[in-house]
């Protein structure tokens, strides 16, 4: 999958994204992550979201972060979630915020935690 461009990834239907394995997601360049839509992110398997690296998380567009489902957020590595910008944290839906684990919350900065309250 590393050979796919941002335009190619952006053109994939959400149903195609749901078939991607964690290994395939892991191979996506961080620069490609910015091209994912909220619908594409929503379609990813929780096990695939668990494979996102901190560098990939940084690349996600804020709007795409709003597509994360609670089951996906619960699977994210605390180190990857800690890389969310305050704006990305604010974009999480309330149901996704409710799925955050103690380990994930412990990795968040005061600025990120403040965004959870807004």
GUKESE-248227 format. One record per atom (N, C-alpha, C): residue number from 1; residue in three letters; z, x, y. Coordinates in Angstrom, 1 decimal. Layout:
N
<k NUM&r ALA&w Z&u X&v Y>
...
! end
This chain:
118
<k 1&r UNK&w 0.0&u 0.8&v -1.2>
<k 1&r UNK&w 0.0&u 0.0&v 0.0>
<k 1&r UNK&w 0.0&u 0.9&v 1.3>
<k 2&r UNK&w 0.3&u 2.1&v 1.1>
<k 2&r UNK&w 0.4&u 3.0&v 2.3>
<k 2&r UNK&w -1.0&u 3.1&v 3.0>
<k 3&r UNK&w -2.0&u 2.8&v 2.3>
<k 3&r UNK&w -3.3&u 3.0&v 2.8>
<k 3&r UNK&w -3.8&u 1.8&v 3.6>
<k 4&r UNK&w -3.0&u 0.7&v 3.6>
<k 4&r UNK&w -3.3&u -0.5&v 4.4>
<k 4&r UNK&w -3.0&u -0.3&v 5.9>
<k 5&r UNK&w -3.9&u -0.7&v 6.7>
<k 5&r UNK&w -3.7&u -0.6&v 8.2>
<k 5&r UNK&w -2.8&u -1.8&v 8.6>
<k 6&r UNK&w -2.4&u -1.7&v 9.9>
<k 6&r UNK&w -1.6&u -2.7&v 10.5>
<k 6&r UNK&w -2.5&u -4.0&v 10.5>
<k 7&r UNK&w -3.7&u -3.9&v 10.8>
<k 7&r UNK&w -4.6&u -5.1&v 10.9>
<k 7&r UNK&w -4.8&u -5.7&v 9.5>
<k 8&r UNK&w -4.9&u -4.9&v 8.5>
<k 8&r UNK&w -5.0&u -5.4&v 7.1>
<k 8&r UNK&w -3.7&u -6.2&v 6.7>
<k 9&r UNK&w -2.6&u -5.6&v 7.0>
<k 9&r UNK&w -1.3&u -6.2&v 6.7>
<k 9&r UNK&w -1.1&u -7.5&v 7.5>
<k 10&r UNK&w -1.5&u -7.5&v 8.7>
<k 10&r UNK&w -1.3&u -8.7&v 9.6>
<k 10&r UNK&w -2.2&u -9.8&v 9.1>
<k 11&r UNK&w -3.3&u -9.5&v 8.4>
<k 11&r UNK&w -4.2&u -10.6&v 8.0>
<k 11&r UNK&w -3.8&u -11.1&v 6.6>
<k 12&r UNK&w -2.8&u -10.5&v 5.9>
<k 12&r UNK&w -2.4&u -11.1&v 4.7>
<k 12&r UNK&w -1.6&u -12.4&v 4.8>
<k 13&r UNK&w -2.0&u -13.3&v 4.0>
<k 13&r UNK&w -1.3&u -14.6&v 3.9>
<k 13&r UNK&w 0.2&u -14.4&v 3.5>
<k 14&r UNK&w 1.1&u -15.3&v 4.0>
<k 14&r UNK&w 2.5&u -15.2&v 3.5>
<k 14&r UNK&w 2.6&u -15.2&v 2.0>
<k 15&r UNK&w 1.7&u -16.0&v 1.3>
<k 15&r UNK&w 1.7&u -16.1&v -0.1>
<k 15&r UNK&w 1.4&u -14.7&v -0.8>
<k 16&r UNK&w 0.6&u -13.9&v -0.2>
<k 16&r UNK&w 0.3&u -12.6&v -0.7>
<k 16&r UNK&w 1.5&u -11.7&v -0.5>
<k 17&r UNK&w 2.2&u -11.9&v 0.6>
<k 17&r UNK&w 3.4&u -11.1&v 0.9>
<k 17&r UNK&w 4.5&u -11.4&v -0.2>
<k 18&r UNK&w 4.6&u -12.6&v -0.7>
<k 18&r UNK&w 5.6&u -13.0&v -1.6>
<k 18&r UNK&w 5.4&u -12.3&v -3.0>
<k 19&r UNK&w 4.2&u -11.8&v -3.2>
<k 19&r UNK&w 3.9&u -11.1&v -4.5>
<k 19&r UNK&w 4.2&u -9.6&v -4.4>
<k 20&r UNK&w 4.5&u -9.1&v -3.2>
<k 20&r UNK&w 4.7&u -7.6&v -3.1>
<k 20&r UNK&w 6.0&u -7.2&v -3.7>
<k 21&r UNK&w 6.0&u -6.2&v -4.4>
<k 21&r UNK&w 7.2&u -5.6&v -5.0>
<k 21&r UNK&w 8.0&u -4.8&v -4.0>
<k 22&r UNK&w 9.2&u -4.5&v -4.4>
<k 22&r UNK&w 10.0&u -3.6&v -3.5>
<k 22&r UNK&w 9.4&u -2.2&v -3.4>
<k 23&r UNK&w 8.8&u -1.7&v -4.5>
<k 23&r UNK&w 8.1&u -0.4&v -4.4>
<k 23&r UNK&w 6.9&u -0.5&v -3.4>
<k 24&r UNK&w 6.2&u -1.6&v -3.4>
<k 24&r UNK&w 5.1&u -1.7&v -2.4>
<k 24&r UNK&w 5.6&u -1.8&v -1.0>
<k 25&r UNK&w 6.6&u -2.5&v -0.8>
<k 25&r UNK&w 7.2&u -2.6&v 0.5>
<k 25&r UNK&w 7.7&u -1.3&v 1.0>
<k 26&r UNK&w 8.3&u -0.6&v 0.1>
<k 26&r UNK&w 8.9&u 0.8&v 0.4>
<k 26&r UNK&w 7.8&u 1.7&v 0.9>
<k 27&r UNK&w 6.6&u 1.5&v 0.5>
<k 27&r UNK&w 5.5&u 2.4&v 0.9>
<k 27&r UNK&w 4.8&u 2.0&v 2.2>
<k 28&r UNK&w 5.2&u 0.9&v 2.8>
<k 28&r UNK&w 4.6&u 0.5&v 4.1>
<k 28&r UNK&w 5.0&u 1.5&v 5.2>
<k 29&r UNK&w 4.1&u 1.9&v 6.0>
<k 29&r UNK&w 4.5&u 2.8&v 7.1>
<k 29&r UNK&w 5.3&u 2.0&v 8.1>
<k 30&r UNK&w 6.3&u 2.6&v 8.7>
<k 30&r UNK&w 7.1&u 2.0&v 9.7>
<k 30&r UNK&w 6.2&u 1.4&v 10.8>
<k 31&r UNK&w 5.1&u 2.0&v 11.2>
<k 31&r UNK&w 4.3&u 1.5&v 12.2>
<k 31&r UNK&w 3.6&u 0.2&v 11.8>
<k 32&r UNK&w 3.4&u 0.0&v 10.6>
<k 32&r UNK&w 2.8&u -1.3&v 10.1>
<k 32&r UNK&w 3.7&u -2.4&v 10.2>
<k 33&r UNK&w 5.0&u -2.2&v 10.1>
<k 33&r UNK&w 6.0&u -3.2&v 10.1>
<k 33&r UNK&w 6.0&u -4.1&v 11.3>
<k 34&r UNK&w 5.5&u -3.5&v 12.4>
<k 34&r UNK&w 5.5&u -4.3&v 13.7>
<k 34&r UNK&w 4.4&u -5.3&v 13.7>
<k 35&r UNK&w 3.5&u -5.3&v 12.7>
<k 35&r UNK&w 2.4&u -6.3&v 12.6>
<k 35&r UNK&w 2.8&u -7.5&v 11.7>
<k 36&r UNK&w 3.9&u -7.4&v 11.1>
<k 36&r UNK&w 4.3&u -8.5&v 10.2>
<k 36&r UNK&w 4.8&u -9.7&v 11.1>
<k 37&r UNK&w 4.4&u -10.9&v 10.6>
<k 37&r UNK&w 4.8&u -12.1&v 11.3>
<k 37&r UNK&w 6.1&u -12.6&v 10.7>
<k 38&r UNK&w 6.7&u -13.6&v 11.4>
<k 38&r UNK&w 8.0&u -14.2&v 10.8>
<k 38&r UNK&w 7.7&u -14.9&v 9.5>
<k 39&r UNK&w 6.5&u -15.5&v 9.4>
<k 39&r UNK&w 6.1&u -16.2&v 8.1>
<k 39&r UNK&w 5.9&u -15.2&v 7.0>
<k 40&r UNK&w 5.4&u -14.0&v 7.3>
<k 40&r UNK&w 5.2&u -13.0&v 6.3>
<k 40&r UNK&w 6.5&u -12.5&v 5.8>
<k 41&r UNK&w 7.4&u -12.2&v 6.8>
<k 41&r UNK&w 8.8&u -11.7&v 6.5>
<k 41&r UNK&w 9.5&u -12.7&v 5.6>
<k 42&r UNK&w 9.4&u -14.0&v 6.0>
<k 42&r UNK&w 10.1&u -15.1&v 5.3>
<k 42&r UNK&w 9.7&u -15.1&v 3.8>
<k 43&r UNK&w 8.4&u -14.8&v 3.6>
<k 43&r UNK&w 7.9&u -14.9&v 2.3>
<k 43&r UNK&w 8.2&u -13.7&v 1.3>
<k 44&r UNK&w 8.7&u -12.7&v 1.9>
<k 44&r UNK&w 9.1&u -11.5&v 1.0>
<k 44&r UNK&w 10.3&u -11.9&v 0.1>
<k 45&r UNK&w 10.2&u -11.3&v -1.1>
<k 45&r UNK&w 11.3&u -11.5&v -2.0>
<k 45&r UNK&w 12.5&u -10.8&v -1.5>
<k 46&r UNK&w 13.7&u -11.3&v -1.7>
<k 46&r UNK&w 15.0&u -10.6&v -1.3>
<k 46&r UNK&w 15.0&u -9.2&v -1.9>
<k 47&r UNK&w 14.5&u -9.0&v -3.1>
<k 47&r UNK&w 14.6&u -7.7&v -3.7>
<k 47&r UNK&w 13.6&u -6.7&v -3.0>
<k 48&r UNK&w 12.6&u -7.3&v -2.4>
<k 48&r UNK&w 11.7&u -6.4&v -1.6>
<k 48&r UNK&w 12.3&u -6.1&v -0.3>
<k 49&r UNK&w 13.0&u -7.0&v 0.3>
<k 49&r UNK&w 13.6&u -6.7&v 1.6>
<k 49&r UNK&w 14.7&u -5.7&v 1.4>
<k 50&r UNK&w 15.3&u -5.7&v 0.3>
<k 50&r UNK&w 16.4&u -4.7&v 0.0>
<k 50&r UNK&w 15.9&u -3.3&v 0.0>
<k 51&r UNK&w 14.6&u -3.1&v -0.2>
<k 51&r UNK&w 14.0&u -1.8&v -0.2>
<k 51&r UNK&w 13.6&u -1.3&v 1.2>
<k 52&r UNK&w 13.7&u -2.1&v 2.2>
<k 52&r UNK&w 13.4&u -1.7&v 3.6>
<k 52&r UNK&w 14.2&u -0.5&v 4.0>
<k 53&r UNK&w 13.6&u 0.5&v 4.5>
<k 53&r UNK&w 14.3&u 1.7&v 5.0>
<k 53&r UNK&w 14.7&u 1.4&v 6.5>
<k 54&r UNK&w 15.7&u 2.2&v 6.9>
<k 54&r UNK&w 16.1&u 2.1&v 8.3>
<k 54&r UNK&w 14.9&u 2.3&v 9.3>
<k 55&r UNK&w 14.0&u 3.2&v 9.0>
<k 55&r UNK&w 12.8&u 3.4&v 9.8>
<k 55&r UNK&w 11.9&u 2.1&v 9.8>
<k 56&r UNK&w 11.8&u 1.5&v 8.7>
<k 56&r UNK&w 10.9&u 0.3&v 8.7>
<k 56&r UNK&w 11.6&u -0.9&v 9.4>
<k 57&r UNK&w 12.9&u -1.0&v 9.4>
<k 57&r UNK&w 13.6&u -2.0&v 10.1>
<k 57&r UNK&w 13.4&u -1.9&v 11.6>
<k 58&r UNK&w 13.5&u -0.7&v 12.1>
<k 58&r UNK&w 13.3&u -0.4&v 13.5>
<k 58&r UNK&w 11.9&u -0.9&v 13.9>
<k 59&r UNK&w 10.9&u -0.8&v 13.0>
<k 59&r UNK&w 9.6&u -1.2&v 13.3>
<k 59&r UNK&w 9.3&u -2.7&v 13.4>
<k 60&r UNK&w 10.2&u -3.5&v 12.8>
<k 60&r UNK&w 10.0&u -5.0&v 12.7>
<k 60&r UNK&w 10.0&u -5.5&v 14.2>
<k 61&r UNK&w 9.1&u -6.4&v 14.5>
<k 61&r UNK&w 9.1&u -7.1&v 15.7>
<k 61&r UNK&w 10.2&u -8.1&v 15.7>
<k 62&r UNK&w 10.8&u -8.3&v 16.9>
<k 62&r UNK&w 11.9&u -9.2&v 17.1>
<k 62&r UNK&w 11.6&u -10.6&v 16.5>
<k 63&r UNK&w 10.4&u -11.0&v 16.8>
<k 63&r UNK&w 10.0&u -12.4&v 16.3>
<k 63&r UNK&w 9.9&u -12.4&v 14.8>
<k 64&r UNK&w 9.5&u -11.3&v 14.2>
<k 64&r UNK&w 9.5&u -11.3&v 12.7>
<k 64&r UNK&w 10.9&u -11.3&v 12.1>
<k 65&r UNK&w 11.8&u -10.7&v 12.8>
<k 65&r UNK&w 13.2&u -10.8&v 12.3>
<k 65&r UNK&w 13.7&u -12.2&v 12.2>
<k 66&r UNK&w 13.3&u -13.1&v 13.0>
<k 66&r UNK&w 13.7&u -14.5&v 13.0>
<k 66&r UNK&w 13.3&u -15.2&v 11.7>
<k 67&r UNK&w 12.3&u -14.6&v 11.0>
<k 67&r UNK&w 11.9&u -15.1&v 9.7>
<k 67&r UNK&w 12.8&u -14.8&v 8.5>
<k 68&r UNK&w 13.7&u -13.9&v 8.7>
<k 68&r UNK&w 14.6&u -13.5&v 7.6>
<k 68&r UNK&w 15.4&u -14.6&v 7.1>
<k 69&r UNK&w 15.4&u -14.9&v 5.8>
<k 69&r UNK&w 16.3&u -15.9&v 5.2>
<k 69&r UNK&w 17.6&u -15.3&v 4.8>
<k 70&r UNK&w 18.6&u -16.2&v 4.7>
<k 70&r UNK&w 20.0&u -15.7&v 4.3>
<k 70&r UNK&w 20.0&u -14.8&v 3.0>
<k 71&r UNK&w 19.2&u -15.2&v 2.0>
<k 71&r UNK&w 19.2&u -14.4&v 0.8>
<k 71&r UNK&w 18.6&u -13.1&v 1.0>
<k 72&r UNK&w 17.7&u -12.9&v 1.9>
<k 72&r UNK&w 17.1&u -11.6&v 2.2>
<k 72&r UNK&w 18.1&u -10.7&v 3.0>
<k 73&r UNK&w 18.7&u -11.3&v 4.0>
<k 73&r UNK&w 19.7&u -10.6&v 4.8>
<k 73&r UNK&w 20.8&u -10.0&v 3.9>
<k 74&r UNK&w 21.3&u -10.8&v 3.0>
<k 74&r UNK&w 22.4&u -10.4&v 2.1>
<k 74&r UNK&w 22.0&u -9.2&v 1.2>
<k 75&r UNK&w 20.7&u -9.1&v 1.0>
<k 75&r UNK&w 20.2&u -8.0&v 0.2>
<k 75&r UNK&w 19.9&u -6.7&v 0.9>
<k 76&r UNK&w 19.9&u -6.7&v 2.2>
<k 76&r UNK&w 19.6&u -5.6&v 3.0>
<k 76&r UNK&w 20.7&u -4.5&v 2.9>
<k 77&r UNK&w 20.2&u -3.3&v 2.9>
<k 77&r UNK&w 21.2&u -2.1&v 2.9>
<k 77&r UNK&w 21.9&u -2.1&v 4.2>
<k 78&r UNK&w 23.2&u -1.9&v 4.2>
<k 78&r UNK&w 24.0&u -1.9&v 5.5>
<k 78&r UNK&w 23.4&u -0.8&v 6.4>
<k 79&r UNK&w 22.9&u 0.3&v 5.9>
<k 79&r UNK&w 22.4&u 1.3&v 6.8>
<k 79&r UNK&w 21.1&u 0.9&v 7.4>
<k 80&r UNK&w 20.3&u 0.1&v 6.7>
<k 80&r UNK&w 19.1&u -0.4&v 7.3>
<k 80&r UNK&w 19.4&u -1.5&v 8.4>
<k 81&r UNK&w 20.3&u -2.4&v 8.0>
<k 81&r UNK&w 20.6&u -3.5&v 9.0>
<k 81&r UNK&w 21.2&u -2.9&v 10.3>
<k 82&r UNK&w 22.0&u -1.8&v 10.1>
<k 82&r UNK&w 22.6&u -1.1&v 11.3>
<k 82&r UNK&w 21.6&u -0.6&v 12.3>
<k 83&r UNK&w 20.3&u -0.5&v 11.9>
<k 83&r UNK&w 19.3&u 0.0&v 12.8>
<k 83&r UNK&w 18.6&u -1.1&v 13.6>
<k 84&r UNK&w 19.0&u -2.4&v 13.3>
<k 84&r UNK&w 18.5&u -3.4&v 14.2>
<k 84&r UNK&w 18.9&u -3.2&v 15.6>
<k 85&r UNK&w 18.0&u -3.5&v 16.5>
<k 85&r UNK&w 18.4&u -3.4&v 17.9>
<k 85&r UNK&w 19.2&u -4.7&v 18.2>
<k 86&r UNK&w 19.9&u -4.7&v 19.4>
<k 86&r UNK&w 20.6&u -5.9&v 19.7>
<k 86&r UNK&w 19.7&u -7.1&v 19.8>
<k 87&r UNK&w 18.5&u -6.9&v 20.3>
<k 87&r UNK&w 17.5&u -8.1&v 20.4>
<k 87&r UNK&w 17.2&u -8.6&v 19.0>
<k 88&r UNK&w 17.0&u -7.6&v 18.0>
<k 88&r UNK&w 16.7&u -8.1&v 16.6>
<k 88&r UNK&w 17.9&u -8.8&v 16.1>
<k 89&r UNK&w 19.1&u -8.4&v 16.3>
<k 89&r UNK&w 20.3&u -9.0&v 15.8>
<k 89&r UNK&w 20.3&u -10.5&v 16.4>
<k 90&r UNK&w 20.1&u -10.6&v 17.7>
<k 90&r UNK&w 20.1&u -11.9&v 18.3>
<k 90&r UNK&w 19.0&u -12.8&v 17.8>
<k 91&r UNK&w 17.9&u -12.3&v 17.3>
<k 91&r UNK&w 16.8&u -13.1&v 16.7>
<k 91&r UNK&w 17.2&u -13.7&v 15.3>
<k 92&r UNK&w 18.2&u -13.2&v 14.7>
<k 92&r UNK&w 18.6&u -13.7&v 13.4>
<k 92&r UNK&w 19.0&u -15.2&v 13.5>
<k 93&r UNK&w 18.6&u -16.0&v 12.6>
<k 93&r UNK&w 19.0&u -17.4&v 12.6>
<k 93&r UNK&w 20.5&u -17.5&v 12.2>
<k 94&r UNK&w 21.2&u -18.5&v 12.6>
<k 94&r UNK&w 22.6&u -18.7&v 12.3>
<k 94&r UNK&w 22.9&u -18.6&v 10.8>
<k 95&r UNK&w 22.0&u -19.2&v 10.0>
<k 95&r UNK&w 22.2&u -19.1&v 8.5>
<k 95&r UNK&w 22.1&u -17.7&v 8.0>
<k 96&r UNK&w 21.2&u -16.9&v 8.6>
<k 96&r UNK&w 21.1&u -15.5&v 8.2>
<k 96&r UNK&w 22.3&u -14.7&v 8.6>
<k 97&r UNK&w 22.8&u -15.0&v 9.8>
<k 97&r UNK&w 24.1&u -14.3&v 10.3>
<k 97&r UNK&w 25.2&u -14.6&v 9.4>
<k 98&r UNK&w 25.3&u -15.9&v 8.9>
<k 98&r UNK&w 26.4&u -16.3&v 8.0>
<k 98&r UNK&w 26.3&u -15.5&v 6.7>
<k 99&r UNK&w 25.2&u -15.0&v 6.3>
<k 99&r UNK&w 25.0&u -14.3&v 5.1>
<k 99&r UNK&w 25.3&u -12.8&v 5.1>
<k 100&r UNK&w 25.6&u -12.3&v 6.3>
<k 100&r UNK&w 26.0&u -10.9&v 6.5>
<k 100&r UNK&w 27.2&u -10.6&v 5.6>
<k 101&r UNK&w 27.2&u -9.5&v 5.0>
<k 101&r UNK&w 28.3&u -9.1&v 4.1>
<k 101&r UNK&w 29.3&u -8.2&v 5.0>
<k 102&r UNK&w 30.5&u -8.1&v 4.4>
<k 102&r UNK&w 31.5&u -7.2&v 5.1>
<k 102&r UNK&w 31.0&u -5.8&v 5.3>
<k 103&r UNK&w 30.3&u -5.3&v 4.3>
<k 103&r UNK&w 29.8&u -4.0&v 4.4>
<k 103&r UNK&w 28.7&u -3.8&v 5.5>
<k 104&r UNK&w 27.9&u -4.9&v 5.6>
<k 104&r UNK&w 26.9&u -4.8&v 6.7>
<k 104&r UNK&w 27.5&u -4.9&v 8.1>
<k 105&r UNK&w 28.5&u -5.8&v 8.2>
<k 105&r UNK&w 29.2&u -6.0&v 9.5>
<k 105&r UNK&w 29.9&u -4.7&v 9.9>
<k 106&r UNK&w 30.4&u -4.0&v 8.9>
<k 106&r UNK&w 31.2&u -2.8&v 9.2>
<k 106&r UNK&w 30.2&u -1.7&v 9.8>
<k 107&r UNK&w 29.0&u -1.8&v 9.6>
<k 107&r UNK&w 28.0&u -0.8&v 10.1>
<k 107&r UNK&w 27.5&u -1.1&v 11.5>
<k 108&r UNK&w 27.7&u -2.3&v 12.0>
<k 108&r UNK&w 27.2&u -2.7&v 13.2>
<k 108&r UNK&w 28.0&u -2.2&v 14.4>
<k 109&r UNK&w 27.3&u -1.9&v 15.5>
<k 109&r UNK&w 27.9&u -1.3&v 16.7>
<k 109&r UNK&w 28.5&u -2.5&v 17.5>
<k 110&r UNK&w 29.4&u -2.2&v 18.5>
<k 110&r UNK&w 29.9&u -3.2&v 19.3>
<k 110&r UNK&w 28.8&u -4.0&v 20.0>
<k 111&r UNK&w 27.8&u -3.4&v 20.5>
<k 111&r UNK&w 26.7&u -4.1&v 21.1>
<k 111&r UNK&w 26.0&u -5.1&v 20.2>
<k 112&r UNK&w 25.8&u -4.6&v 18.9>
<k 112&r UNK&w 25.2&u -5.5&v 17.9>
<k 112&r UNK&w 26.1&u -6.7&v 17.6>
<k 113&r UNK&w 27.4&u -6.4&v 17.5>
<k 113&r UNK&w 28.3&u -7.5&v 17.2>
<k 113&r UNK&w 28.4&u -8.5&v 18.3>
<k 114&r UNK&w 28.3&u -8.0&v 19.5>
<k 114&r UNK&w 28.3&u -8.9&v 20.7>
<k 114&r UNK&w 27.1&u -9.9&v 20.6>
<k 115&r UNK&w 26.0&u -9.5&v 20.1>
<k 115&r UNK&w 24.8&u -10.3&v 20.1>
<k 115&r UNK&w 25.0&u -11.4&v 19.0>
<k 116&r UNK&w 25.8&u -11.2&v 18.0>
<k 116&r UNK&w 26.1&u -12.2&v 17.0>
<k 116&r UNK&w 26.8&u -13.4&v 17.6>
<k 117&r UNK&w 27.6&u -13.2&v 18.7>
<k 117&r UNK&w 28.3&u -14.2&v 19.3>
<k 117&r UNK&w 27.6&u -15.0&v 20.3>
<k 118&r UNK&w 26.4&u -14.5&v 20.7>
<k 118&r UNK&w 25.6&u -15.2&v 21.7>
<k 118&r UNK&w 24.7&u -16.3&v 21.2>
! end
